[in-house]
Amino acid sequence: MVRQRATFLVALALSIGLLILGKIDARFNPEVQRSVVDIATPVAETVSTPIGWAADAVEGVRNLALSADQAAALQQENEQLRMLGPANQQLASENARLRAMFSLPPITENAGIVARSVTHPGSPFLWTVLLDAGQQQGVTLYQPVIDHTGVVGRILSVGETSSRALLITDMNSRVPVMIEETGDRAILEGDNSRTPVLAFLEAAHQVMPGYRVVTSGDGGVFPPLLPIGVVTSSNPGDLKVTLHADLSRLEYVQILSYEPALPPEQTSPEQTSPEVAPTVEPGP
């Protein structure tokens, strides 16, 4: 653009000069005029060339400045995206868990209430979690609690908008279970560790590591065939079960719409009548 302007200015000046000479002397030889034009043209090109170089240099510097600004903007945008990465991953993981929860097959029409765990087990002597669903959401005492992998526990106390769940690892928990491969019945006893114990198993010597443990449905405490975990010890006197559910990292759980019988460990003289046990508000 600058080069074109320089050439135009030289041509304009030459034209004005020739016009003035023509007005001064009408006999000014047209051949001379053409010769002057022929001479002036390469001169104009010569003059415009360094001007063009300078213009190109200025344009290059301007493009470099723009490129630097664009690079800085892109770097800032990448940094923002990088900072959003962990949050996006967390949301994606949470979304996957919720999808897995809602895609669970119906368990004898016991699909219930989805709740979120707002606390984590923090005591070696009490494995419970506080959930953000209570009487207003339809939660009742002793309902089974599961996540997208297996059994978590059952409701221990209920408030208006929250409830407390007793985990199956708690020492007060007793869950009737069955070894899926053999059909043998047992009781899964919590011992305040991450691996509860199989008790009252008659054919313990037949149980091998890797055998699957599910709820038996005996006693009406849990619906039958809910997945719990796998046997991880072959010692008949100390059969341990590794749970499917990671109780230390609970987020979303499902409270099944199931009316269980009163668990034996929760029975007291005041609760031996057939009436429904009174509602207990969760502690802090």
Secondary structure as UniProt FT lines:
FT   HELIX           2..24
FT   TURN            26..27
FT   HELIX           30..102
FT   TURN            108..109
FT   STRAND          113..117
FT   TURN            124..125
FT   STRAND          128..131
FT   HELIX           135..137
FT   TURN            141..142
FT   STRAND          144..146
FT   STRAND          151..158
FT   STRAND          163..167
FT   TURN            168..169
FT   TURN            171..172
FT   STRAND          174..179
FT   TURN            180..182
FT   STRAND          185..189
FT   STRAND          197..199
FT   TURN            202..203
FT   HELIX           204..206
FT   TURN            209..210
FT   STRAND          212..215
FT   HELIX           218..220
FT   TURN            224..225
FT   STRAND          227..231
FT   TURN            236..237
FT   STRAND          240..243
FT   HELIX           247..249
FT   STRAND          252..255
FT   HELIX           264..266
FT   HELIX           269..271
//
